[in-house]
Structure formats: structure tokens, C-alpha cells
Amino acid sequence: MRSLRLLLLILVTVVFAMCGRNRGTQNMQAGAVENKFDVIEVLQTNQYTYLQVLEGMDIKWVAVPKQEVAKGATYFYDSALEMHNFHSKELDRTFELIYFVNSISNSSLTHVHPPVGNAAHSGKAGAEVHSDIHLEKSADELTIAKIFENPGDYAGKEVEIRGVVVKINEGIMGTNWIHIQDGTVGNGKFDLTITCDDVPQLNQEASFRGIVTLNKDFGSGYFYEIIMENAFHVDKWKTGDPAVSVH
């Protein structure tokens, strides 16, 4: 009888431990979206590190900002921007399908989305990719990729850019913080932050004119490698107008 009671006690303890572990996993999954892949091949260029990876049962190509990546290692990431028929000038190669990932980690991600509060507006916070955004732009029209690939060309200059408004944070530090994307990627970056007194419509195409500033530190964790400041919302996009004006 004593042995039977001991066996039952052990079984109950194991069941409770498994339930607790499952609850922890569910909580982590509820607060984060985590993906992972195993690296098959690594191709280095001056700007990007191109990776052929195995994710689940799929073999695909991924591009990340230039960094050391170990062949055969496993990496974790939160989101990716899907690009079709992307041509790499440095590799002289066109990828029929490739995924741009802003950052990868060799350890499991503890969180993806920034917490509510000031940290949510930090330039270090990860931006959510909207892979369904693909704006038609002329060769002369400014894109997010051009700004991030050649920041020195636009630093301190007034430019106009068109994109889809993907996020708005109103009334923070006396201004509104607007995020736009246009479906292009430069140096692994696809999201441009704009400070503006105007409030555009969320999830709608809009044009903005403002000053491009590099390495802007607002304090309290508000640091941006590139940001457009003191912009205004251009009410109508005039076909044929120059997309970028440099003074």
C-alpha cells in the first residue's frame, strides 16, 4: 500500500510539472512569433550576407545585414520581407525568391514585440514587416532602399518620399511618430520613421516632405540611425513632380 501511494505521488508530481512547462511554452508563444533555420550556405558581399537555409522542410534564400554567420548553425528571427526576382549587383545573381531579415540570433528569442511605453518608439525596436506592400515607383522616385543604402547623400537635406503608413504613435515627445514602408529594402532596413505634426490615415498611401537626419539621439532610448524630421504630409501626390528635392 505504501509503495502504491508513493507511485501515485510521483505520477501526480510529474503531471503537474508537465502542465507548468506547457503553460510556460504557451505564454512565450502568445507573446512572440519565433522562426528558425539551419544555414546550408553562406555568401558574403559588402552590404549583405546571403544565406541558403533549411527552414522546416523548405530550402530558401535569406539576406541579412553583413555579419559573420556560421555554416551549419541554427539561427532564430521574428519576421522577414519577401522579395521576388531580386537582383544582387555584387553577386551578379537574381534570386527568384528571397527573404530579407533585419536581425538574427543564435539563441531563442525571448520577445519580439516591444513593450508598451517609450521603448516602443525607440529606433532600436524591431519593425514589423508588411510583405504585401509593393509600390510602383519610377526610377527617379525616392525609395526607402535608396535612403538606407546611401544615407550620406540625403543627410541634412529636404526630401519627399511616398509610402504606406504602417504605424502611428501620436503625441510622443510633442510630435507624432509615423512609420512608412514601400516594399524596398536597403542594407536590411525597410521601415522609415518620420516625425510630423500631421496625422495621416493608417494603412493608406501617403507622401511626406522633411529633413533626413542621421544618428539622431533623442535620449531615453530614442536613437535612430536614419529619421525624417519635422515633416509635413503632402495632401496629393502629383504625377510628374520630382520625387526628391535637394536644397
C-alpha positions in Angstrom: 0.0 0.0 0.0 2.8 2.4 0.9 4.5 1.7 -2.5 1.3 2.3 -4.3 0.8 5.7 -2.6 4.4 6.6 -3.4 3.9 5.7 -7.1 0.7 7.8 -7.2 2.5 10.8 -5.6 5.3 10.6 -8.2 2.8 10.4 -11.1 0.9 13.5 -9.8 4.2 15.4 -9.4 5.2 14.6 -13.0 1.8 15.6 -14.4 1.9 19.0 -12.6 5.5 19.6 -13.8 4.5 18.9 -17.4 1.4 21.2 -17.1 3.6 24.0 -15.8 6.1 23.6 -18.5 3.4 23.6 -21.2 1.9 26.8 -19.8 5.3 28.5 -20.0 5.6 27.5 -23.6 2.1 28.7 -24.5 2.8 32.1 -22.8 6.0 32.5 -24.7 4.3 31.7 -28.0 1.4 34.0 -27.2 3.8 37.0 -26.8 6.2 36.2 -29.6 6.4 34.9 -33.1 9.6 33.0 -33.5 11.1 31.3 -36.6 14.4 29.5 -37.0 16.5 28.0 -39.8 19.7 26.0 -40.3 22.4 27.5 -42.5 23.4 25.5 -45.6 25.5 28.0 -47.5 26.9 31.5 -46.8 27.7 34.1 -49.5 29.3 37.4 -48.3 29.1 40.8 -50.0 29.9 44.3 -48.9 26.4 45.0 -47.7 24.6 41.7 -47.2 25.2 38.2 -46.1 23.2 35.8 -48.3 22.2 32.5 -46.7 20.8 29.4 -48.2 18.9 27.8 -45.3 16.7 24.9 -44.3 13.6 26.1 -42.5 11.3 23.2 -41.6 11.1 21.2 -44.8 11.9 24.1 -47.1 15.2 25.3 -48.6 15.2 29.0 -49.2 17.5 32.1 -49.6 17.7 34.7 -46.8 19.6 38.0 -46.8 20.7 39.7 -43.6 22.9 42.8 -42.9 26.5 41.8 -43.4 27.8 39.8 -40.5 29.6 36.6 -39.6 27.3 33.6 -39.9 28.4 30.0 -39.2 27.6 27.4 -41.8 25.6 24.5 -40.2 24.4 26.7 -37.3 20.8 27.4 -36.2 19.5 30.9 -36.1 16.3 32.5 -34.9 14.4 35.5 -36.2 11.0 37.2 -35.9 9.9 38.4 -39.3 11.0 38.6 -42.9 10.3 40.7 -46.0 9.6 38.5 -49.1 11.1 39.8 -52.4 10.6 38.3 -55.8 13.2 38.5 -58.6 15.7 40.4 -56.5 19.0 41.1 -58.4 22.2 41.3 -56.4 24.7 43.5 -58.3 27.6 42.3 -56.2 26.9 38.6 -56.8 25.5 39.3 -60.3 22.7 37.0 -59.5 18.9 37.2 -59.5 17.1 35.4 -56.7 13.7 34.3 -57.8 12.5 34.4 -54.2 14.5 35.7 -51.2 13.6 36.8 -47.7 15.2 39.9 -46.1 15.6 39.5 -42.3 16.6 42.6 -40.2 18.3 40.6 -37.5 19.0 37.0 -36.5 20.1 35.5 -33.2 21.9 32.2 -32.4 19.7 31.9 -29.2 16.0 31.6 -28.9 14.2 35.0 -28.9 12.6 35.9 -25.6 10.3 38.5 -27.1 9.6 40.1 -30.5 7.2 43.0 -30.0 8.5 45.9 -27.9 6.8 46.7 -24.6 4.2 49.4 -24.3 5.7 52.7 -23.4 8.7 54.8 -24.6 10.7 51.7 -25.7 8.0 51.1 -28.3 9.2 54.2 -30.2 12.9 53.5 -29.8 14.9 53.3 -33.0 16.3 50.1 -31.7 12.9 48.4 -31.6 12.2 45.9 -34.3 9.8 47.0 -37.0 7.1 44.6 -38.3 7.4 43.7 -41.9 4.4 44.3 -44.2 5.3 42.0 -47.0 2.2 42.8 -49.0 3.4 46.4 -49.7 4.8 46.8 -53.2 4.5 50.4 -54.5 5.1 51.2 -58.2 7.8 53.8 -58.4 9.7 55.4 -61.2 13.5 55.2 -61.5 13.8 58.8 -60.3 11.4 58.4 -57.3 12.9 58.2 -53.9 12.6 54.9 -52.1 13.4 53.7 -48.6 16.1 51.4 -50.1 17.9 54.4 -51.6 17.9 56.3 -48.3 19.3 53.4 -46.3 21.8 52.4 -49.0 23.2 56.0 -49.4 22.4 57.9 -46.2 25.2 60.4 -46.8 23.6 61.6 -50.0 20.4 62.7 -48.1 21.8 63.8 -44.7 20.5 67.2 -43.7 18.6 67.6 -46.9 14.9 68.0 -47.5 13.4 65.1 -49.5 9.9 63.9 -50.4 9.0 60.2 -50.2 5.9 58.1 -50.7 5.0 55.1 -48.7 2.2 53.2 -46.9 1.6 54.3 -43.3 2.0 51.1 -41.2 2.2 52.6 -37.7 1.3 55.9 -35.9 2.2 56.9 -32.4 0.6 60.2 -31.6 1.7 62.9 -29.1 5.0 61.4 -28.0 7.6 64.0 -27.0 5.5 66.7 -28.6 5.1 65.1 -32.1 3.7 62.2 -34.0 5.9 59.2 -34.9 4.9 57.7 -38.3 6.3 54.6 -39.9 6.1 54.0 -43.6 7.2 51.2 -45.9 7.3 51.0 -49.7 8.3 47.4 -50.2 12.0 48.2 -50.9 15.0 47.1 -48.7 18.3 48.9 -48.2 21.0 47.4 -46.0 18.4 45.2 -44.5 16.2 48.2 -43.5 12.7 48.5 -44.8 10.9 50.9 -42.4 11.4 54.7 -42.3 10.4 56.7 -39.2 9.0 60.2 -39.7 8.2 62.9 -37.1 5.3 65.0 -38.2 2.6 67.3 -36.7 0.1 65.9 -39.2 -1.7 62.6 -38.7 -2.1 60.6 -41.9 -4.5 57.7 -42.3 -3.2 54.3 -41.2 -2.7 51.7 -43.8 -3.0 54.3 -46.6 -0.5 55.5 -49.1 0.9 59.0 -48.3 3.7 61.3 -49.2 5.9 63.2 -46.8 8.4 66.0 -47.1 11.0 66.6 -44.4 14.7 66.7 -43.4 16.7 63.5 -43.3 18.8 63.3 -40.1 21.5 60.6 -39.3 22.3 59.1 -35.9 19.6 61.1 -34.1 19.6 60.5 -30.3 16.5 61.9 -28.5 17.6 60.4 -25.2 15.6 57.8 -23.2 16.5 55.1 -25.7 15.1 57.1 -28.7 18.0 56.6 -31.1 17.6 56.4 -34.9 20.3 55.8 -37.5 18.1 57.5 -40.0 15.0 59.5 -39.4 13.0 62.1 -41.3 12.2 65.1 -39.0 9.7 68.0 -39.0 7.9 66.5 -42.0 4.6 67.5 -43.4 2.0 65.3 -45.0 1.7 66.1 -48.7 -2.0 66.0 -49.4 -1.9 64.9 -53.0 0.8 63.0 -54.9 1.3 65.0 -58.2 2.3 62.7 -61.0 5.4 64.0 -62.7 6.7 66.1 -59.8 10.2 65.3 -58.8 10.2 62.7 -56.0 13.2 64.2 -54.3 14.2 67.8 -53.9 17.7 68.5 -52.6 18.5 72.0 -51.4 
